[in-house]
Amino acid sequence: MLERIRTTRRYARGFVAAVAAVAALVLAANAGPAKAAHPEESEQRTTNPVKAAVR
């Protein structure tokens, strides 16, 4: 027959699981997209807005 788990142990497991979940979410949020390999090239490329010719 299965042994009953003490209440304090059950709450401790839940707390540890919650801390692990929050840590995983914080690490995932801070991952972000990768930076460009050559940032100076991406800064040089600019686009000029094209004005529509009205006739």
C-alpha positions, 0 to 999 in steps of 0.5 A: 500500500502507498505511504501518505506523503506529509503535508509539509513535504507536499508543499515543499515539492510544490514550492520547488516546482514553482521556483523551477518554473519561474527560473525557466521562464526568466531564462527563456525571456532573457534569451532573445533573438541573436545579434547580427554578425556584422552590426556595422553593415546593418546600420549602413543600409537605409531605405528612402521612402518612395513617394507616389507620383500623382498625375 
